[in-house]
C-alpha cells in the first residue's frame, strides 16, 4: 500500500479530528486505536449512554483528566480548544463542533443514522458510514449530497463490504475480469473427518432450532470431500441439506453484499444468494460460470461463502474473495499456475484477503477522507438493488419490525424499486416501525403493510433518492461501464 506516501506528501493538516456517534463495539475499536494511529485524533464521542461514551476513551487509555462531559456546543468546542476530549449523550452536539472534521456514524439505527449523516453533511463534515442498515437504504443519495457539499461520504475499511469494494476496484485497475466476488461469513464450518462431525466456529450466540454441531451420516460424508469436476450443483445441494441445522448466513450478510453490489455493479445470481459452504480451494470451482463447471450463468456475480475446513486448516478469517481471470491467454496462464488456486480447467482463480479487522483498520478510510478528500468506495454509487424482507413467521398488525438480527424476518436482494404501495419495502424502512396488517409467514413485506413514521428523515431521503436515481440508473450505469 502507498497510503504513507499519500499522507506524507499530500495532506493539508497535521491530523483529522474525529467525532464518533455510537460507542458500541465497532466505534470503540476506532477509539482504542487512536493512541497508535498517526494523523488521527478522536476529539468527541456521543452515545445515548454517557458511560459508554466515556468508557470508550478510558478503554483506549486516554488520561481521565483530559475528558470533559459537555451538554452544549460552545462548552464542547472550548474544551477541545484547550486540548480536552469531550463525551456527551447529545449526538447533535458532535455534529456541530468546529473541533470535529469527520463523523463516524456507528449507531446501528437506520433512522438515527440517516438524520445524523444528513446533519453532518449540512455542517460540512465528512461522513464515514458504518451503519450499513442506513447505507443500504439511502447511501447513494447521501453520497450525492456530500459531493455537492464538498465533503466525503465513504464506506470503511474493516467492514467487509468496504473491503470487497476496494478489492474489486483494485482487480479492475490491473485488468482482471471479475467472475464473482463476495465475503466470507463470520462463522466457519469445521469438519472433523475422524469423528464425522461439522461444528460452527463463531462468536455469535446460537439460537434454536440451529445447533452448534451436526453428526454426518456415513453415506453423506462423500459430499464433504472436495467437489469433483462436474459435480458442483450436486455437491452444493447435498451440503446444504446435510448442514442445514447449523446457523446460516443472516440478513446482515445479505445487507453488506447489497451495498457492495450497489457500489460495484456485481449482481446476485439468486435473490437469497447461494451462500455455499466451500473450502478455499473450492471457491473458484463453484463460483465460476456454468460453462467452466461452476454455478453461475455469467460473470459479475456477488455472493457469500461459508468457509468449510478441517480443524488444522486456515480459514478465511471473515475476509473477502474474488474469482478472476485474465483475458489474455499468457497472463491467465501466469495467474493460474504461479501459486493461485484455480478451477479444474484453469479458466479462473480465487484471490482472497483472509481477514477483516473491523474498527481497528477503519482509520485508513477516515484519514483518506479527512486529509485527502478521497473515499474508499467506488466513484459511482447507484441504487441498483434493494435488501427486502420476508416474514419468517406470522406477524400481527401492530407488531414492530425487527432489524437484521431478528429471527422474525429473512432477507432477499432484488432490483431497486421506488417507495410505492404494493412495491417490496426496502428492509430498513421497516426497522422499528409497525405492521399495518396481519402478515402471514412467507409473505414478502410491501410498503402498504408498514406504518410510515411521521417526519422520518430516512423515508424522506429514500424518496429523494428514488426521484433522482431510479429513472436514471440504467443510463448512469451504462455511461460508467462505457
PyMOL commands that set and color helices and strands:
alter all, ss='L'
color gray80, all
select helices_A, chain A and resi 3-10+25-36+50-59+64-66+73-81+91-95+110-122+132-149+160-173+218-224+232-242+251-264+280-286+290-292+329-337+358-361+363-372+427-430+447-449+457-470+473-481
alter helices_A, ss='H'
color red, helices_A
select strands_A, chain A and resi 16-21+40-46+67-69+85-88+102-105+126-129+153-154+177-184+188-192+197-201+213-215+276-278+301-310+320-325+341-342+349-353+385-391+409-415
alter strands_A, ss='S'
color yellow, strands_A
deselect
rebuild
show_as cartoon
